[in-house]
Amino acid sequence: MANIVHRVARAGFGTGTNALYDRIRPGYQPWSLQHIKNALTTQGPYNIVELGSGTGIFTRALLADPEWASYIGELRAFEPSEGMRDEFTKTVQDPRAKVFDGTFDTIGVQDGWADLVVTAQAFHWCPDHDLAAKEFNRVLKPNGVAAFIWNLEDRDAERWSAQVRDLIEQHEQGTPQFRLDLWRQYFERPTYKEHFLTPEEKQWSYHLEATEDIVVHRASSKSYITVLEPEEKAKVQAGIREIVRRGDDLEWIDKENGKFKYPYRTWVVISRKK
């Protein structure tokens, strides 16, 4: 499957890069998980397909959430990166969840198996929207739901966070990043419109607690930063530290201990099978 995974994703999320990713990427807020659950029209227990499951950050949040816990029957996660699958296996210990090799257009479940297909922090990497829509339609039950969720730094909320994003975006190397909105083309494809209703999108803005190190490490976990040569990566990290240190618009939580608010935004898009 390596030939259909973007070269930067394949290298940047490869073996040896994923412990930092799992440790430093933010979790998923309870209200966003509840929003996805509210989209389901049946009572459960639910069969769930998770695509681009990475190291299991979303999986663990779903399994641990009190509103979800008793409604999950089986969760089959699919992830093309062997390194991420290894980290998933280490960190997800619930017997209801298993991870397999797979991509957006190669989902290893039978027709009509899933109540929910969910992809967290990953759908912008999808290389073929028509094939994905065809596969989502195949694996979902009638009236099933596909949910897409992203947690991202809110670059527009504060000057310092915009400067950090401007710095790291210089190194994106042509990757199909979320901010480019290429993923929205999925909802315009003929196969999507044939099988799914108009998507429903919701956004939330909020703050997470951060430190200088958290900002640096979170940026360093991005695929296009991970693959930089050590000298160039060090320059980016030093630049981020400089931005944070001179940031006169930081909103402090505990200045003595270097803790401040990091602006974030969550997007959730719900699509329902006809």
VEXNU-340037 format. One line per field, with one value per residue: x, y negated, z of N, C-alpha, C in turn; residue number from 1. Coordinates in steps of 0.02 Angstrom, whole numbers, padded with zeros to 5 digits. Each point is the difference from the previous one (the first is absolute). Layout:
! VEXNU-340037
n_px: [X_...];
n_py: [Y_...];
n_pz: [Z_...];
ca_px: [X_...];
ca_py: [Y_...];
ca_pz: [Z_...];
c_px: [X_...];
c_py: [Y_...];
c_pz: [Z_...];
num: [NUM_...];
//
This chain:
! VEXNU-340037
n_px: [00041_00065_-00017_-00050_00052_-00016_00051_-00023_-00063_00020_00039_-00042_-00041_00060_00031_-00009_-00055_-00027_00053_00037_-00021_00004_00059_00013_-00031_-00044_-00037_-00056_-00029_-00027_-00007_00061_00018_-00030_00028_00052_-00003_-00014_00049_00013_-00036_00046_-00018_00030_00052_00048_-00002_00063_00006_00064_00003_00062_-00003_00055_00019_-00061_00019_-00031_00028_00053_-00006_-00015_00047_00032_-00031_-00025_-00008_00061_00028_-00062_00015_00063_-00018_00020_00064_-00003_00062_00010_00063_00020_00013_00049_00038_-00049_-00007_00066_-00002_-00045_00035_00049_-00036_-00028_-00026_-00049_-00026_-00041_00062_00005_00064_-00011_00036_-00005_-00038_-00010_00035_00031_-00065_00034_-00060_-00048_-00037_-00017_00063_00015_-00011_00066_00017_00055_00020_00050_00004_-00038_-00063_00035_00021_-00066_00027_-00056_-00034_-00001_00061_00017_-00036_00027_00059_-00008_-00026_00051_00041_-00033_-00034_-00060_-00001_00054_00049_00025_00049_00015_00056_00012_00055_-00002_00063_-00027_00023_-00066_00007_00065_00034_00017_-00062_-00021_00044_-00020_-00064_00010_00034_-00043_-00047_00056_-00013_-00059_00044_-00048_00000_-00051_00026_-00028_00045_00024_-00038_00053_-00002_-00018_00047_00013_-00027_00041_00030_-00008_00050_00028_-00015_00022_00046_00017_-00026_-00025_00065_00007_00019_00041_00011_00054_00002_00062_00022_00061_00019_00048_00058_00056_00018_-00061_00006_00062_-00016_-00054_00034_00045_-00061_-00002_-00031_-00017_-00007_-00033_-00015_00002_00053_00040_00044_-00038_-00010_00064_00008_-00043_00027_00059_-00024_-00028_00056_00030_-00045_00003_00065_-00010_-00041_-00011_-00029_00049_-00048_00028_00015_00065_00012_-00001_-00048_-00006_-00059_-00023_-00047_-00014_-00012_-00057_-00010_-00061_00009_-00065_00007_-00066_00007_-00061_00002_-00016];
n_py: [00061_00008_00028_00009_00004_-00063_-00017_-00061_00020_00034_-00052_-00052_00050_00010_00058_-00008_-00020_00056_00013_-00045_00023_00061_-00019_-00032_00042_-00051_00011_00034_-00059_00009_-00066_00008_00041_-00040_-00049_00039_00015_-00065_00008_00049_00036_00049_00052_00034_00040_-00045_00017_-00012_-00033_00003_-00052_00018_00056_-00004_-00033_-00018_-00063_-00002_00056_-00019_-00058_00033_00045_-00055_-00027_-00027_-00048_00021_00006_-00007_-00043_00013_00029_-00022_-00014_-00007_-00009_-00046_00019_-00039_-00040_00042_-00055_-00030_00051_00001_-00066_00008_00052_-00043_-00047_00039_00007_-00035_00058_-00051_-00024_00007_00001_-00022_00028_-00062_-00020_-00062_00031_00023_00006_00034_-00021_00042_00009_-00064_00003_-00061_-00018_-00002_-00043_-00001_-00060_00006_-00063_00027_-00021_-00053_00059_00002_00049_00036_-00057_00012_00027_-00052_-00041_00032_-00003_-00065_-00010_00035_-00028_-00056_00008_00017_-00064_00033_-00013_-00048_00001_-00065_00007_-00064_00007_-00067_-00021_-00047_00000_-00007_00037_00011_-00056_00021_00025_-00057_-00030_00040_-00006_-00066_00009_00041_-00042_-00033_00050_-00019_-00018_-00042_00008_00043_-00053_00009_-00048_00043_00034_00035_00016_-00063_00013_00037_-00052_-00015_00056_00023_00040_-00054_-00043_00053_00007_-00064_-00022_-00061_-00011_00016_-00063_00014_-00060_00011_-00056_00012_00008_00020_00032_-00046_00023_-00033_00047_-00007_-00065_00002_00041_-00037_-00055_00024_00013_-00057_00035_-00059_-00005_00055_-00010_-00059_-00024_00032_-00027_00017_00061_-00001_-00024_00045_00047_-00024_-00002_00059_00019_-00028_00027_00057_-00005_-00022_00052_-00064_00042_00033_00045_-00026_00063_00012_-00065_00007_00043_-00056_-00002_00009_-00040_00058_-00046_00033_00038_00023_00038_00007_00046_-00003_00060_00000_00066_-00007];
n_pz: [00000_00003_-00059_00043_00039_00015_-00040_00012_-00008_-00053_-00014_00000_-00017_-00024_-00001_00065_-00033_00021_00039_-00034_-00057_00026_00022_-00057_-00042_-00007_00054_00008_-00007_00061_-00007_-00026_00048_00044_-00034_-00005_00064_00008_-00044_00043_-00041_00005_00037_-00047_00017_-00008_-00065_00016_-00056_00020_-00041_-00017_00033_-00037_00053_-00017_-00013_-00059_-00018_00034_-00031_-00055_00008_00018_-00051_00056_-00046_-00016_00059_00019_-00049_00016_-00057_-00060_00009_-00066_00019_-00046_-00008_-00051_00053_-00015_-00001_-00031_-00040_00000_-00007_-00047_-00021_00010_-00029_-00046_00060_-00024_00020_00008_00007_-00066_-00016_-00061_-00047_-00020_-00050_-00022_-00046_00055_00014_00044_-00017_00018_-00054_00012_00018_-00021_00063_00011_-00047_00036_-00017_00042_-00017_-00047_-00006_00020_00024_-00003_-00038_00013_-00007_-00065_00001_00037_-00038_-00052_00032_00016_-00060_-00023_00044_-00015_00056_-00020_-00017_-00019_00043_-00038_00044_-00008_00036_00015_00036_-00006_-00001_00038_-00061_-00005_00054_-00007_00009_00061_00006_-00028_00039_00048_-00017_-00006_00056_00029_-00022_00013_00040_-00022_-00045_-00013_00065_-00003_00028_00059_00014_-00045_00043_-00019_00064_-00005_-00046_00052_00031_-00049_00017_-00062_00019_00029_-00049_-00032_00048_00006_00058_-00005_00003_00065_00003_00052_00029_00037_00034_00021_00061_-00014_00054_-00003_-00020_00006_00043_00026_-00008_00023_00049_00009_-00012_00043_00023_-00034_-00046_-00024_00066_00013_-00065_00032_-00032_00042_-00042_-00053_00026_00018_-00061_-00022_00037_-00018_-00061_00013_00029_-00051_-00041_00033_00003_-00062_00010_-00015_-00044_00029_00007_00053_00014_-00008_00000_00066_-00018_-00035_00033_-00062_-00026_-00028_-00046_00005_-00053_00009_-00053_-00005_-00046_-00003_-00028_-00026_00003_-00064];
ca_px: [-00041_00044_-00003_-00057_00009_00044_00069_00018_-00034_00032_00064_-00008_-00035_00029_00026_00046_-00024_-00068_-00006_-00010_-00067_-00050_00007_-00007_-00061_-00055_-00055_-00063_-00044_-00061_-00056_00006_-00019_-00072_-00031_00001_-00048_-00068_-00017_-00022_-00073_-00018_00015_00061_00071_00020_00061_00034_00061_00040_00050_00056_-00005_00062_00024_-00057_-00021_-00072_-00027_00000_-00049_-00067_-00009_-00001_-00052_-00056_-00059_00010_00030_-00046_-00033_00047_00003_00067_00032_00054_00039_00041_00055_00051_00068_00017_00024_-00058_-00036_00037_-00015_-00071_-00004_00027_-00037_-00071_-00002_-00070_-00008_-00049_00033_00057_00025_00019_00026_-00055_-00003_-00068_-00035_00009_-00024_-00007_-00060_-00050_-00050_-00052_00019_00013_-00047_00037_00069_00027_00071_00021_00064_00033_-00032_00032_00049_-00034_00023_-00050_-00063_-00052_00009_-00017_-00072_-00025_00015_-00040_-00068_-00001_00007_-00051_-00069_-00048_-00005_00062_00030_00073_00018_00067_00015_00068_00022_00056_00017_-00039_00051_-00030_-00025_00049_00055_00057_-00016_00005_00071_00025_-00025_00034_00067_00003_-00031_00051_00032_-00053_00023_-00054_-00047_-00070_-00018_-00070_-00016_-00009_-00070_-00007_-00044_-00070_-00019_-00033_-00073_-00025_00010_-00062_-00015_-00025_-00067_-00046_-00012_-00002_-00034_00042_00035_-00016_00064_-00003_00066_00006_00064_00014_00071_00033_00059_00061_00064_00043_00018_-00058_-00008_00055_-00006_-00059_00020_00049_-00033_-00032_00038_00046_00055_00036_00045_00053_00067_00007_00019_-00058_-00050_00022_-00013_-00072_-00015_00026_-00044_-00062_00016_00008_-00068_-00035_00032_-00014_-00072_-00030_-00071_-00012_-00047_00033_-00035_00047_00059_00060_00017_00002_-00060_-00043_-00055_00015_-00066_-00014_-00067_-00020_-00049_-00032_-00046_-00041_-00036_-00046_-00015_-00070];
ca_py: [-00061_-00059_-00041_-00046_-00043_-00056_00016_-00035_00036_00065_-00010_-00040_00040_00067_00031_-00041_-00069_-00001_-00010_-00072_-00016_00023_-00035_-00073_-00024_-00007_00047_-00022_-00026_00040_-00026_00019_00071_00002_-00024_00057_00050_-00025_00007_00068_00005_00064_00004_00036_-00019_-00022_00021_-00062_00000_-00061_-00002_-00044_00001_-00022_00035_00018_-00055_-00005_00065_00002_-00049_00027_00058_-00022_-00050_00032_-00001_00049_00063_00059_00004_00025_00072_00017_-00054_00023_-00058_00012_-00048_00025_-00004_00054_-00029_-00023_00059_00027_-00043_00013_00064_-00010_-00048_00016_00065_00023_00055_-00016_-00038_00030_-00041_00038_-00038_-00020_-00070_-00025_00037_00072_00011_00072_00026_00021_-00050_-00016_00021_-00055_-00054_-00063_-00006_-00062_-00013_-00054_-00033_00038_00006_-00043_00040_00047_-00016_00010_-00009_00043_00067_00000_-00003_00066_00048_-00018_00024_00074_00030_-00027_00023_-00051_-00056_-00006_-00067_-00011_-00060_-00023_-00045_-00027_-00048_-00036_-00065_-00054_-00048_-00066_-00025_-00044_-00018_00045_00066_-00010_-00002_00070_00035_-00027_00028_00071_00012_-00006_00066_00049_00044_00020_00047_-00024_-00019_-00015_-00071_-00012_00017_00048_00053_-00017_00024_00065_-00008_-00022_00052_00033_00059_-00022_-00026_00055_00045_-00034_-00063_-00059_00005_-00048_-00019_-00039_-00019_-00026_-00032_00010_-00005_00053_-00023_00014_-00030_-00008_00067_00032_-00031_00025_00072_00012_-00016_00050_00063_-00003_00043_-00039_-00021_00062_00024_-00048_00015_-00023_-00070_-00040_00009_-00039_-00070_-00011_00003_-00061_-00054_00004_-00023_-00073_-00029_00007_-00041_-00072_-00007_-00044_00013_00063_-00004_00043_00038_00001_-00027_00023_00067_00001_00030_-00049_00028_00014_00000_00059_00005_00066_00006_00065_00003_00061_00016_00055_00040_-00003];
ca_pz: [00000_00005_-00060_00001_00058_-00018_00018_00063_00054_00007_00036_00060_00050_-00003_00061_00039_00007_00025_00072_00010_-00026_00047_00063_-00002_-00034_00048_-00002_-00029_00052_00007_-00038_-00070_-00003_00009_-00063_-00046_00025_-00012_-00071_-00013_00009_00031_00071_00016_-00004_-00066_-00035_-00019_-00040_00006_-00053_00017_00074_00031_00060_00042_00044_-00002_00022_00073_00024_-00011_00045_00070_00011_00034_-00043_-00053_00023_-00001_-00065_-00050_-00007_-00026_-00037_-00043_-00021_-00059_-00001_-00047_00027_00046_00062_00039_00022_00057_00058_00015_00035_00068_00041_00003_00033_00003_-00047_-00052_-00054_-00033_-00055_-00060_-00056_-00044_-00021_-00010_-00052_00010_00069_00005_00032_-00049_-00020_00048_00068_00047_00016_-00002_-00024_00026_-00012_00044_-00014_-00053_-00066_-00050_-00036_-00046_-00068_-00052_00034_-00028_00026_00071_00006_-00019_00053_00058_-00013_00003_00067_00046_-00001_-00020_00049_00038_00004_-00004_00038_-00011_00055_00004_00051_-00029_00028_-00031_-00020_-00006_00065_00033_-00045_00008_-00030_-00072_-00018_00002_-00059_-00060_-00001_-00018_-00065_-00051_-00010_-00012_-00053_-00045_00031_-00003_00069_00013_-00011_-00071_-00015_-00054_00024_-00012_-00066_00010_00005_-00065_-00049_-00021_00039_00065_-00007_-00016_00056_00065_00005_00009_00065_00053_00031_00061_00024_00068_00018_00071_00016_00037_00037_-00038_00018_-00059_-00025_-00032_-00066_-00042_-00012_-00041_-00069_-00022_-00015_-00065_-00046_-00042_00043_00019_-00053_-00014_00024_00070_00005_-00018_00052_00058_-00015_00009_00072_00031_-00021_00039_00068_-00001_-00007_00064_00051_-00010_-00010_00050_00004_00036_00056_00050_00052_00056_-00033_00036_-00023_-00073_-00028_-00032_-00038_-00070_-00033_-00041_-00029_-00021_-00053_-00010_-00058_00001_-00062_00011_-00059_-00021];
c_px: [00042_-00008_-00058_00002_00050_00070_00020_-00034_00034_00065_-00011_-00037_00027_00026_00050_-00024_-00062_-00009_-00011_-00070_-00053_00002_-00022_-00063_-00058_-00053_-00063_-00049_-00065_-00058_00004_-00018_-00076_-00036_-00002_-00051_-00071_-00022_-00026_-00073_-00022_00027_00066_-00015_00023_00063_00032_00062_00035_00056_00054_00006_00064_00020_-00056_-00025_-00076_-00033_-00005_-00051_-00070_-00014_-00008_-00058_-00062_-00064_00003_00011_-00046_-00033_00045_00000_00069_00026_00059_00035_00045_00051_00056_00072_00013_00023_-00058_-00041_00034_-00015_-00072_-00006_00026_-00047_-00075_-00006_-00071_-00011_-00051_00032_00061_00022_00026_00032_-00059_00002_-00073_-00039_00012_-00016_-00019_-00059_-00051_-00051_-00050_00016_-00003_-00060_00032_00068_00026_00073_00020_00069_00035_-00030_00030_00055_-00032_00018_-00052_-00069_-00056_00006_-00018_-00076_-00032_00010_-00039_-00072_-00005_-00003_-00053_-00067_-00046_-00008_00062_00031_00075_00015_00074_00015_00073_00006_00061_00012_-00039_00048_-00027_-00018_00048_00060_00057_-00014_00001_00072_00031_-00023_00035_00070_00001_-00031_00049_00030_-00051_00014_-00057_-00049_-00070_-00026_-00073_-00018_-00012_-00071_-00008_-00047_-00074_-00024_-00035_-00075_-00031_00006_-00065_-00018_-00025_-00073_-00051_-00021_-00010_-00038_00049_00035_-00020_00066_-00011_00072_-00005_00069_00010_00076_00024_00059_00063_00060_00040_00019_-00057_-00010_00053_-00010_-00061_00015_00048_-00031_-00035_00045_00053_00056_00043_00052_00056_00068_00009_00016_-00059_-00055_00018_-00013_-00074_-00018_00024_-00043_-00065_00012_00006_-00068_-00037_00030_-00013_-00074_-00033_-00076_-00015_-00049_00022_-00050_00041_00067_00064_00023_-00007_-00062_-00045_-00054_00020_-00068_-00007_-00070_-00012_-00053_-00029_-00048_-00035_-00031_-00040_-00013_-00074_-00035];
c_py: [-00063_-00046_-00049_-00044_-00054_00013_-00034_00034_00067_-00006_-00033_00035_00071_00023_-00047_-00071_-00005_-00006_-00073_-00019_00018_-00040_-00073_-00024_-00003_00054_-00033_-00019_00040_-00025_00018_00074_00008_-00021_00057_00052_-00022_00007_00070_00008_00066_00002_00034_00069_-00010_00036_-00063_00016_-00067_00002_-00051_-00005_-00020_00041_00017_-00054_-00006_00064_00003_-00049_00027_00057_-00021_-00048_00033_00002_00053_00072_00060_00009_00029_00075_00022_-00060_00029_-00061_00020_-00056_00027_-00001_00056_-00027_-00024_00060_00032_-00040_00010_00064_-00006_-00040_00015_00072_00029_00056_-00014_-00032_00036_-00045_00043_-00048_-00017_-00074_-00019_00040_00075_00015_00074_00023_00016_-00056_-00011_00017_-00058_-00045_-00068_00011_-00067_-00006_-00064_-00025_00030_-00008_-00046_00037_00045_-00017_00005_-00003_00044_00071_00004_00000_00067_00051_-00015_00025_00075_00025_-00025_00035_-00053_-00051_-00006_-00069_00004_-00067_-00015_-00052_-00020_-00044_-00035_-00065_-00054_-00058_-00071_-00032_-00051_-00009_00051_00068_-00005_00000_00070_00037_-00025_00030_00072_00015_-00010_00068_00055_00048_00027_00050_-00029_-00018_-00021_-00071_-00016_00017_00048_00057_-00015_00023_00068_-00006_-00025_00054_00036_00060_-00018_-00022_00054_00037_-00035_-00066_-00058_00002_-00056_-00015_-00042_-00014_-00024_-00032_00006_-00008_00063_-00031_00021_-00031_-00009_00068_00034_-00028_00027_00073_00016_-00016_00053_00067_00000_00034_-00039_-00031_00060_00019_-00049_00027_-00030_-00074_-00046_00005_-00041_-00075_-00016_00000_-00063_-00060_00000_-00025_-00076_-00034_00003_-00047_-00074_-00014_-00042_00009_00069_-00013_00050_00035_-00001_-00023_00024_00068_00007_00029_-00055_00036_00007_00002_00059_-00005_00073_-00006_00070_-00006_00068_00009_00064_00036_-00004_00067];
c_pz: [00000_-00059_-00001_00063_-00019_00027_00066_00059_00013_00040_00068_00056_00002_00067_00034_00012_00045_00075_00016_-00022_00052_00065_-00004_-00035_00050_-00008_-00028_00056_00003_-00042_-00074_-00009_00007_-00064_-00051_00021_-00014_-00073_-00017_00019_00030_00071_00017_00027_-00073_-00024_-00029_-00042_00012_-00052_00015_00076_00035_00060_00048_00046_00000_00026_00076_00029_-00006_00049_00073_00016_00031_-00041_-00055_00025_-00008_-00068_-00054_00000_-00021_-00039_-00039_-00029_-00058_-00007_-00046_00027_00050_00068_00044_00024_00061_00063_00023_00042_00072_00044_00005_00025_00004_-00052_-00055_-00061_-00026_-00058_-00056_-00051_-00046_-00015_-00012_-00053_00003_00073_00007_00043_-00055_-00014_00057_00072_00050_00010_-00009_-00032_00023_-00019_00037_-00021_-00060_-00070_-00052_-00039_-00053_-00073_-00054_00032_-00026_00027_00074_00010_-00017_00056_00064_-00009_00006_00072_00049_-00008_-00030_00056_00044_-00007_-00011_00035_-00011_00053_-00003_00062_-00026_00037_-00038_-00017_-00003_00066_00031_-00046_00005_-00032_-00076_-00023_00001_-00062_-00063_-00007_-00023_-00068_-00058_-00020_-00018_-00058_-00044_00029_00002_00069_00006_-00021_-00074_-00025_-00059_00019_-00013_-00069_00004_-00003_-00065_-00053_-00017_00043_00069_-00005_-00016_00063_00067_-00005_00007_00068_00048_00037_00062_00023_00072_00008_00075_00010_00037_00039_-00038_00035_-00064_-00029_-00035_-00071_-00048_-00018_-00043_-00073_-00027_-00017_-00067_-00052_-00038_00040_00020_-00052_-00016_00023_00070_00007_-00015_00053_00062_-00011_00008_00074_00036_-00018_00039_00071_00002_-00004_00067_00052_-00008_-00007_00054_00005_00030_00057_00053_00045_00064_-00027_00033_-00024_-00076_-00033_-00027_-00041_-00074_-00037_-00048_-00029_-00020_-00055_00001_-00060_00002_-00068_00011_-00065_-00016_00012];
num: [1_2_3_4_5_6_7_8_9_10_11_12_13_14_15_16_17_18_19_20_21_22_23_24_25_26_27_28_29_30_31_32_33_34_35_36_37_38_39_40_41_42_43_44_45_46_47_48_49_50_51_52_53_54_55_56_57_58_59_60_61_62_63_64_65_66_67_68_69_70_71_72_73_74_75_76_77_78_79_80_81_82_83_84_85_86_87_88_89_90_91_92_93_94_95_96_97_98_99_100_101_102_103_104_105_106_107_108_109_110_111_112_113_114_115_116_117_118_119_120_121_122_123_124_125_126_127_128_129_130_131_132_133_134_135_136_137_138_139_140_141_142_143_144_145_146_147_148_149_150_151_152_153_154_155_156_157_158_159_160_161_162_163_164_165_166_167_168_169_170_171_172_173_174_175_176_177_178_179_180_181_182_183_184_185_186_187_188_189_190_191_192_193_194_195_196_197_198_199_200_201_202_203_204_205_206_207_208_209_210_211_212_213_214_215_216_217_218_219_220_221_222_223_224_225_226_227_228_229_230_231_232_233_234_235_236_237_238_239_240_241_242_243_244_245_246_247_248_249_250_251_252_253_254_255_256_257_258_259_260_261_262_263_264_265_266_267_268_269_270_271_272_273_274];
//
